[in-house]
Amino acid sequence: MSPSAQTIALFREIAGRKPFKKYIFEPSFKEAEDANDLNKEKDKYIRIPKGATSIGNGAFYFCKSLNVIVIPNHGLASPYHGSASPYSVTSIGEDAFKCCDNLEKVVIPNTVTSIGKHAFENCINLKEIVIPNSVTSIGKYAFYYCVSLKEIVIPKSVTSIGENAFYKCESLKEIVIPNSVTSIGNNAFSYCVSLKEIVIPYSVTNIEDFAFRYCYCLKEIVIPDSVTYIGYGAFYKCKSLKEMVIPNHGSASPNSVKHIGGRAFYDCESLKEIVIPKSVASIGKNAFSENTKVIYE
């Protein structure tokens, strides 16, 4: 007969050893700096080792078995907390976790300042990620085709969202963009077919081409006063979009929309009416659907 947990704990206490923690039987994490340190087919739980200052380009590319990864925090890189430890991870490189099909959770510490291009592309089971308020840029294709990602909060430290950053995040229902972001890149939220609500902050000046293309569930959006440019196909085929407000501060105001790109609101079949302010100097070809009544001020 095997001894009980209580008996084992008693023996350890008598021997002067620390008792087992309650989660002792949970899966253990293997320390790995890149794919060379692990078995790509078997290792599921990874912790970046102490002393690492970055996760290199393609470090864990195509590690199919990877399920959870923890990036340790050895300092504070946030501008609100002072400088980071010289032994902290500050960047996640390009393609770092690309095509990690079974990756579900990533813990990113507030020492990381940049998430590289394609960093989590095609992580089709990624459901949860917290971006700390130390990150200033989200690279191109960073979360491209993360079809299981349901919610994400972009911190106030981020100033730019790269092109295709959240392309085809089909489960994403809500996203909050802070008022530190000045531009939303091409295709940034294209094919986010479940996205129902988005708030564009007053800091954004450009909504680039196809930024919200095929966001079928998006019903209402207010263009803030700061936006001067709405790109080609920006809201193309947003079929549920019923209301669109374009601000008007006069044609001479620097804080007024000047350009609406071709097909910007094309095939927005629920958008019955839109008012174009005097500030708009150019409207591209097929900017609106045939059933949308366009009113010029």
C-alpha positions as CSV (number, residue, x, y, z in Angstrom):
1,M,0.0,0.0,0.0
2,S,1.3,3.4,-0.9
3,P,1.6,6.0,1.9
4,S,-1.1,8.7,2.1
5,A,-0.3,12.4,1.2
6,Q,-0.6,13.2,4.9
7,T,2.0,10.6,5.8
8,I,4.4,11.9,3.2
9,A,3.9,15.4,4.4
10,L,4.7,14.3,8.0
11,F,7.8,12.5,7.0
12,R,9.0,15.5,5.0
13,E,8.4,17.7,8.1
14,I,10.3,15.4,10.3
15,A,13.2,15.4,7.9
16,G,13.2,19.1,7.9
17,R,12.2,19.5,4.3
18,K,9.6,21.8,2.9
19,P,6.1,20.4,2.3
20,F,4.9,19.8,-1.2
21,K,2.9,22.7,-2.7
22,K,-0.7,22.0,-3.5
23,Y,0.0,22.2,-7.2
24,I,2.9,19.8,-7.1
25,F,1.1,17.3,-9.4
26,E,0.4,19.9,-12.1
27,P,2.5,19.7,-15.3
28,S,6.0,20.9,-14.8
29,F,7.4,23.7,-17.1
30,K,10.5,23.1,-19.1
31,E,13.0,26.0,-19.5
32,A,13.7,26.7,-23.1
33,E,15.2,29.7,-24.9
34,D,14.2,28.4,-28.4
35,A,13.1,25.2,-30.2
36,N,16.6,23.7,-29.9
37,D,16.0,23.2,-26.2
38,L,12.8,21.2,-26.5
39,N,11.1,18.3,-28.2
40,K,8.8,19.9,-30.7
41,E,6.4,16.9,-30.6
42,K,6.1,16.4,-26.9
43,D,7.0,19.5,-24.8
44,K,3.9,21.5,-23.9
45,Y,4.7,23.8,-21.0
46,I,7.6,26.2,-21.5
47,R,9.2,28.8,-19.4
48,I,11.8,31.2,-20.8
49,P,14.9,30.9,-18.7
50,K,16.3,33.6,-16.4
51,G,18.8,35.8,-18.0
52,A,17.1,35.9,-21.4
53,T,16.6,39.4,-22.8
54,S,14.7,38.6,-25.9
55,I,12.8,35.8,-27.7
56,G,14.5,35.6,-31.1
57,N,13.1,35.5,-34.6
58,G,11.5,32.1,-35.2
59,A,12.5,30.9,-31.8
60,F,9.5,28.5,-31.4
61,Y,8.3,28.5,-35.0
62,F,6.2,25.4,-35.8
63,C,6.4,23.9,-32.3
64,K,3.1,22.0,-32.6
65,S,3.0,20.6,-29.1
66,L,3.5,23.9,-27.3
67,N,0.4,24.7,-25.1
68,V,1.4,27.3,-22.5
69,I,4.4,29.6,-22.4
70,V,5.5,31.8,-19.5
71,I,7.9,34.7,-20.0
72,P,9.3,35.6,-16.6
73,N,9.4,39.1,-15.2
74,H,12.7,40.2,-13.6
75,G,12.1,43.9,-13.8
76,L,9.7,46.7,-14.8
77,A,10.0,48.2,-18.3
78,S,6.8,50.2,-18.1
79,P,7.2,53.9,-18.3
80,Y,5.1,54.1,-15.2
81,H,7.4,51.9,-13.2
82,G,10.9,52.8,-14.2
83,S,13.5,51.0,-16.3
84,A,13.7,47.3,-16.8
85,S,16.2,44.8,-15.4
86,P,19.1,44.1,-17.8
87,Y,18.1,40.5,-17.4
88,S,14.5,40.8,-18.6
89,V,12.9,39.9,-21.9
90,T,12.1,43.1,-23.7
91,S,11.2,41.9,-27.2
92,I,9.4,39.1,-28.9
93,G,10.9,38.6,-32.3
94,E,9.4,38.0,-35.7
95,D,7.8,34.6,-36.3
96,A,8.6,33.8,-32.6
97,F,5.5,31.5,-32.1
98,K,4.3,31.3,-35.7
99,C,2.2,28.2,-36.5
100,C,2.2,26.9,-32.9
101,D,-1.1,25.2,-33.5
102,N,-1.8,24.1,-29.9
103,L,-0.7,27.3,-28.1
104,E,-3.6,28.4,-25.9
105,K,-2.1,30.9,-23.4
106,V,0.8,33.3,-23.3
107,V,1.9,35.3,-20.2
108,I,3.8,38.4,-21.3
109,P,5.5,40.4,-18.6
110,N,5.6,44.2,-18.4
111,T,9.2,44.3,-19.5
112,V,8.3,43.5,-23.1
113,T,8.2,46.6,-25.3
114,S,7.6,45.2,-28.8
115,I,5.8,42.3,-30.4
116,G,7.4,41.5,-33.8
117,K,5.9,40.8,-37.2
118,H,4.1,37.4,-37.5
119,A,4.9,36.7,-33.8
120,F,1.7,34.7,-33.2
121,E,0.5,34.2,-36.8
122,N,-1.5,31.0,-37.3
123,C,-1.8,30.2,-33.6
124,I,-5.2,28.9,-34.3
125,N,-6.0,27.8,-30.7
126,L,-4.7,30.9,-28.9
127,K,-7.6,32.0,-26.7
128,E,-6.0,34.2,-24.1
129,I,-3.2,36.8,-24.2
130,V,-2.6,39.9,-22.1
131,I,-0.6,42.7,-23.7
132,P,1.2,44.6,-20.9
133,N,1.3,48.4,-20.8
134,S,5.0,48.4,-21.7
135,V,4.4,47.4,-25.3
136,T,4.6,50.3,-27.8
137,S,4.1,48.6,-31.1
138,I,2.2,45.6,-32.4
139,G,3.9,44.4,-35.6
140,K,2.4,43.5,-38.9
141,Y,0.6,40.1,-38.9
142,A,1.3,39.8,-35.2
143,F,-2.0,37.9,-34.5
144,Y,-2.9,37.0,-38.1
145,Y,-5.3,34.1,-38.3
146,C,-5.6,33.6,-34.5
147,V,-9.1,32.3,-35.1
148,S,-9.8,31.4,-31.5
149,L,-8.9,34.7,-29.9
150,K,-12.0,36.2,-28.4
151,E,-11.0,39.3,-26.6
152,I,-7.9,41.5,-26.4
153,V,-7.1,44.8,-24.6
154,I,-4.6,47.0,-26.3
155,P,-2.7,49.0,-23.6
156,K,-2.3,52.8,-23.6
157,S,1.3,52.5,-24.4
158,V,0.7,51.2,-28.0
159,T,1.0,53.9,-30.7
160,S,0.5,51.9,-33.8
161,I,-1.4,48.7,-34.9
162,G,0.4,47.2,-37.9
163,E,-1.2,46.0,-41.1
164,N,-2.9,42.6,-40.9
165,A,-2.3,42.6,-37.1
166,F,-5.6,40.9,-36.3
167,Y,-6.5,39.7,-39.7
168,K,-9.1,36.9,-39.6
169,C,-9.4,36.8,-35.8
170,E,-12.8,35.3,-36.4
171,S,-13.8,34.9,-32.7
172,L,-12.9,38.4,-31.7
173,K,-16.1,40.1,-30.5
174,E,-14.8,43.2,-28.8
175,I,-11.6,45.3,-28.9
176,V,-10.7,48.4,-27.1
177,I,-8.2,50.7,-28.8
178,P,-6.6,53.3,-26.5
179,N,-6.2,56.9,-27.2
180,S,-2.5,56.5,-27.7
181,V,-2.9,54.8,-31.1
182,T,-2.6,57.2,-34.1
183,S,-3.0,54.8,-37.0
184,I,-4.9,51.6,-37.8
185,G,-3.0,49.7,-40.5
186,N,-4.1,48.1,-43.7
187,N,-6.3,45.1,-43.1
188,A,-5.7,45.4,-39.3
189,F,-9.1,43.9,-38.5
190,S,-10.2,42.4,-41.8
191,Y,-12.4,39.3,-41.6
192,C,-13.0,39.8,-37.9
193,V,-16.5,38.5,-38.7
194,S,-17.7,38.4,-35.0
195,L,-16.6,41.9,-34.1
196,K,-19.7,43.7,-32.9
197,E,-18.3,46.8,-31.3
198,I,-15.2,48.9,-31.7
199,V,-14.3,52.4,-30.3
200,I,-11.9,54.4,-32.4
201,P,-10.2,56.9,-30.1
202,Y,-9.6,60.6,-30.8
203,S,-5.9,60.1,-31.4
204,V,-6.4,58.2,-34.7
205,T,-5.9,60.3,-37.8
206,N,-5.9,57.5,-40.5
207,I,-8.1,54.5,-41.0
208,E,-6.1,52.7,-43.6
209,D,-7.2,50.5,-46.6
210,F,-9.4,47.5,-45.7
211,A,-9.0,48.2,-42.0
212,F,-12.4,46.7,-41.1
213,R,-13.2,44.8,-44.3
214,Y,-15.7,41.9,-43.9
215,C,-16.6,42.8,-40.3
216,Y,-20.1,41.4,-40.9
217,C,-21.4,41.9,-37.3
218,L,-20.2,45.5,-36.9
219,K,-23.4,47.6,-36.4
220,E,-22.3,51.1,-35.4
221,I,-19.2,53.1,-35.5
222,V,-18.4,56.7,-34.8
223,I,-15.5,58.3,-36.7
224,P,-13.8,60.6,-34.2
225,D,-12.9,64.2,-34.9
226,S,-9.3,63.5,-35.4
227,V,-9.7,61.3,-38.5
228,T,-8.8,63.0,-41.8
229,Y,-8.4,59.9,-44.0
230,I,-10.7,56.9,-44.6
231,G,-8.9,54.4,-46.8
232,Y,-9.9,52.3,-49.8
233,G,-12.4,49.6,-48.8
234,A,-12.0,50.5,-45.1
235,F,-15.5,49.2,-44.2
236,Y,-16.1,47.1,-47.3
237,K,-18.9,44.6,-46.9
238,C,-19.7,45.5,-43.3
239,K,-23.2,44.2,-44.0
240,S,-24.7,45.0,-40.5
241,L,-23.4,48.5,-40.3
242,K,-26.5,50.7,-39.8
243,E,-25.1,54.0,-38.6
244,M,-22.0,55.9,-39.6
245,V,-21.2,59.4,-38.3
246,I,-18.5,61.4,-40.0
247,P,-17.7,64.6,-38.0
248,N,-17.8,68.0,-39.5
249,H,-15.7,70.9,-38.3
250,G,-15.7,72.8,-41.6
251,S,-13.6,72.4,-44.7
252,A,-10.8,74.5,-43.4
253,S,-10.4,72.6,-40.1
254,P,-7.4,70.3,-39.8
255,N,-9.6,67.9,-37.8
256,S,-12.1,67.0,-40.5
257,V,-12.3,64.1,-42.9
258,K,-10.7,65.1,-46.2
259,H,-10.7,61.9,-48.2
260,I,-13.0,58.8,-48.4
261,G,-11.4,56.0,-50.4
262,G,-13.0,54.0,-53.2
263,R,-15.3,51.2,-51.9
264,A,-14.9,52.5,-48.4
265,F,-18.5,51.6,-47.6
266,Y,-19.3,49.4,-50.5
267,D,-21.9,46.7,-50.0
268,C,-22.8,48.0,-46.5
269,E,-26.3,46.9,-47.3
270,S,-27.8,48.0,-43.9
271,L,-26.4,51.5,-44.2
272,K,-29.4,53.4,-45.6
273,E,-28.1,57.0,-45.2
274,I,-24.8,58.8,-44.7
275,V,-24.1,62.5,-44.4
276,I,-20.9,63.8,-46.1
277,P,-19.5,67.0,-44.5
278,K,-18.2,69.9,-46.5
279,S,-14.6,69.1,-45.4
280,V,-14.5,66.0,-47.7
281,A,-12.5,67.0,-50.8
282,S,-12.4,63.6,-52.6
283,I,-14.5,60.5,-52.7
284,G,-13.2,57.4,-54.5
285,K,-15.0,55.3,-57.0
286,N,-17.9,53.1,-55.6
287,A,-17.3,54.4,-52.1
288,F,-21.0,53.6,-51.2
289,S,-23.5,51.0,-52.0
290,E,-26.3,51.7,-54.4
291,N,-28.9,51.5,-51.7
292,T,-27.1,54.1,-49.5
293,K,-28.6,57.5,-49.7
294,V,-25.7,60.0,-49.7
295,I,-26.4,63.5,-48.4
296,Y,-23.9,66.3,-49.0
297,E,-23.9,69.2,-46.6
